[in-house]
Amino acid sequence: MNHIVTVQEAVTAFEPWMEPTDAELDAIDAEMPVIRAEMELLDAQIIVIDRTPCELDKRRIRRARRRLLAAHRDHVNGRPGQTGGAA
């Protein structure tokens, strides 16, 4: 007879000691402008994935790329949140 047994680690994979530390949360928070800019670029690219981009789509993608580059620049230079509205 085979017994079915659950693996305790698989069932309770997230123990309190596995939570992110304050330093990890601060690092994520510092990268949020970059993450948002990446999502904006991805959204603009997804919109045109199944059709030829019109001029407005091309402009949206260029703008999203510029915002992503600005967010990366500010993050590397230690200026989080300084990605003003570069249009």
N, C-alpha and C positions, 0 to 999 in steps of 0.2 A: 504494500500500500504506500503510495506517495503522498506526503503531506504538503499542503500548500502553505508556505511561510512568507510573510512580507519581510522585506529588507528594511530595517529600521531607518537607515540613513536615507534611503530613497523616499521614504514616507515623510520623514521630518528633515527635509533638506535645509531648511532655513532656521537654524538655531539662533538665539539672541546674540551669541558671540560672532555670528557670521554677518551681522549688519555692517553697513559701510561706516567707516570712522568719520569723525568731523572733518579731518583733513581731506578725505576722499570726497565728501559732500561739497566742501569748499572748492575743490578742483573741478568738479562737475559744474558747479555754479559759475565758476570763472570761464568755463568753456561754453556756456549756454548761448552767447551771441553767435559763436561759430556753428554750433549745432542748429540753431534756428536758421542761419543763413544757408547751411547745407540743405536743410529741409525745403527752404524756399526755392533753391535751385533745382532740387529734385522734383518738386511740384511743377515747376515751369517746364522741365524736360518731359515729365509724364504726360502733361497736357498735349504735347505735340508728338507723342510716340507713335500714333497711328494715322497721322496726317501730315501734310506738308505745312510747315510753320508759315504763318502770314507775318507781315511786318510787325504787328503788335506782339506776336509770340516771340519773334527774334529780339525785340526790344526788351521784353520781360526777361528772357534768358540772359541777355547781356547785363541788365541791371542786377539780376540775381548773382551773376558771376562777380560783378564789381563789389557787391555787398559782402560776398563770401571772402574775396581777397582782402577787403578792408577789415573784416572781422578777424581773419587770420593775422593780419599785420598788427592789429591792436592787441590781440591775445599774446603774440610773441613779444611785443614791446611792453607788455605789462600794463596795458590800458584797457581793462575790460569795460564793455558797454560804451565805448567811444565811437561806435560805427554809426555816425550820423546818417541822415537820409541822402546818400549819394544817388542822385537820380540820373 
